[in-house]
Structures are given as C-alpha cells and as structure tokens.
C-alpha cells in the first residue's frame, strides 16, 4: 500500500489567519502533520509526505508545488493505473487521527474507500481501481462518489469522526483540545489556547 500525506507548506491554513500569525499557522500545520505521520507509522505503514514547500517532519519530505488534483492524479496513474499496487491519501490536517482510524480506512476490500469530511470534502481515500481520478474542488466527496460510479468502481465509506474532522476554521480548534492529546493539542496549549464555554458551546480562548 502506497500511502501519501499531502500538505501545504507555503501559506497553510489561511482561514486561521484571524487567530494565528503566518509563522504560527505554519508551526501548527507541522504539528498536525506530525500527528498524522505518527498515526500512519504506528499502524504499520510508511507515509510519503509531499509538500508544496519544505516542512519540518520526522520522515523525508518530497517538495512538489503542483495543485492537489494534478499531484494526486499523477500519483494514481503511476501506482494504480500502471498496476503497481494500491494507493491511499490521508490529508495532513487530521490531528484527531489514530492508528485505529488508519486501520479502519484500509480494512474494506472495495475498489474505492472514501472518508468524508464534515464540510463535504474528502479527508482520506483508498484506490484500487485503475480508472478512478480525484477532483477536490467544491463538495469533493459527492464528486468522488460520482466518479467512482461512472467508472464502475465499488465504493465503501468510513463513518469516522476522527477522519472526518479536518481543522480549517478557528471553531475547529476546540475539537483538537477536546479529542486529541498529540502534537497539535500540545502546540495549542503551549500557544495559550484553552477551552471556553460560550452560549452553551465549547470554544477556545487564548491568554
């Protein structure tokens, strides 16, 4: 199984700009990446990290500044389409992820395995079908279901809060402090973030 973790290393997580400076967004992105790499490694796999710019990571990083669609589709062509094996993608902004989450993703014996994101994205997938391609624009989980159906691929979906929770908005930071004890949660704590109850909802505040 070839398992790739794409990450934006150039100007990551711009939607967190209201609470994090550019340097902080980069550091927090690297902390989330560390959580994903640790989970994949603990599950017994070797992650390939591919970044748009150099990042600090415990495993070797390939720098490739192409967009996500051309990058992943080229990797699909060189792996699955060419008959070289199975291929998986796990996004780098999933700090709630665990080794068990990775095992759940890889377990189904289906042509395509999809892990939907809470906002309509595709946070992880496994491909065993030579004609499948990705399209991450818009509500990509819907598009990936359609693409799989159009090429006659069997699809399994993983209902997992840990795989579904990607961190894009300031409100998402509470999920990290609530449900993770990894590098991203430690980074937020060290940066002065803590949980706060506002109007009956758990949010974060910063000292």
Secondary structure, 3 states (H helix, E strand, C coil): CEEEEEECCCCCCHHHCCCCCHHHHHHHHHHHHHHHHHHHHHCCCCEEEEECCCCCCCCCEEECCCCHHHHHHHHHHHHHHCCCCCEEEECCCCCCCCHHHHHHHHHCCCCEEEEECCCCCEEEEEECCCCCCCCCCCCHHHHHHHHHHHCCCCEEECCCHHHHCCCCCHHHHHHHHHHCCCHHHHHHHHCCEEEEEECCEEEEEEC
